[in-house]
Amino acid sequence: MKILIIEDEKLAAEKLITLLTTVATDCEVISTQDSIDGAVAWLTEHPHPDLIISDIHLIDGLCFNIFSQVKVTCPIIFATAYEKYAIQAFEVNSIDYLLKPVQEDRLRQALNKFSELNQSQFTDRSDLYDEFKKLLSNKNKNYKSRFLCKLGNKIKSIPTENIAYFYSANKMTFLVDNNQQRLPVNNTLDEIDQLVDPDSFFRVNRKFISHYGAIAEIHPYFKGRLKLKLSPHIEEDIVVSTEKSPIFKAWLDR
């Protein structure tokens, strides 16, 4: 198992390497990088490892800037001193989250989890990284407070707090409000995902963005997925992917 460590504290990196030699005799630390720029350069020039263990706060910014510049398909274990809500997101799925100082038993658990998981789950984690970056984003951003919708010959302004969910169908985008009105909107779901407050709305899959108040029921589904029922009711299966499920749970539990 080839491991890349991304850590800007030299002593923390050395301790992690020592722990790895203790808990995983088959591992090989092939490089340690202490910055975004260094990690991007290394990942660009070398074959990717089996696993990355990364601090979140590096000397030149958040480690997520690495993944926005280089597509990384291997699993990642995050290690940092804070961001408590992230623990909820990653302790329940393939990407784990270790609090510093990293303890031997927690590192062993994380590596065991990595070994047991089906490698096919790591084919593309870009959606997961995007959602996690959103959870860590600046809360001072101004979000859209209302949407204009055309209804016949009328134009209605719908306050965002009255919207239950958005969805796409037949190459159109609709909102459903708390009064069960279905109204077309001009924005795409991708655009809406950037316009609404991520504390209140979540992109549950490619077709739906839901307000937390609209989630009526959550049921376990096949292969770690979740099946949702929304209110107002809609006759469609709404499934959260295996990869997004832990982030969705963390979002609900904030």
C-alpha angles and dihedrals in degrees: 000000000000115000133194116203119205108191132138096200110081095204092049090051092049092049091049092052090050091050091049092055088053101047101031116035091177095059127104121195100215097182145353120213126188102194146039092248093049094048093047091050093047094047090047094052102038139052109266119258128242091249139011123209108196140178112222101219110055131176092267102036143291116342090233088079085070092060093047089059101037126036105233117190100175120093120266131211111203121213123188144134100248147000093113096190090061089063089064090052100050108030090072100052147034096294108065131198124218125196117223130276085052111226123217095234093050092048090050091051091050093050091047089052090050091051094049098048122095107255091220089073089071097058094111124002098168094112090051092050090049092052093046092049088052090055089054095044129119110280094207094079116120113237130200112277099192142012127219114225131183116226111181106302092342133086117214129195111216117197111231092232089062094056117102098187147331124228141172126232134161092002091304133104123227137183124211115205130204090265090060094252114150111208132174119240129197097226125088120236090252089056093045090051088062095042102052128072110265089212088067105027132049130191096230094179142333093292105037140055110183135194111230090240091059095060103102101168139009122199130183110248137188121308097005095308126134128226118210136201115204131204121252086046121248125189098235137096108250110197129181112211125244090250095050098041097087092048090048091051091049091049091053092047098051 
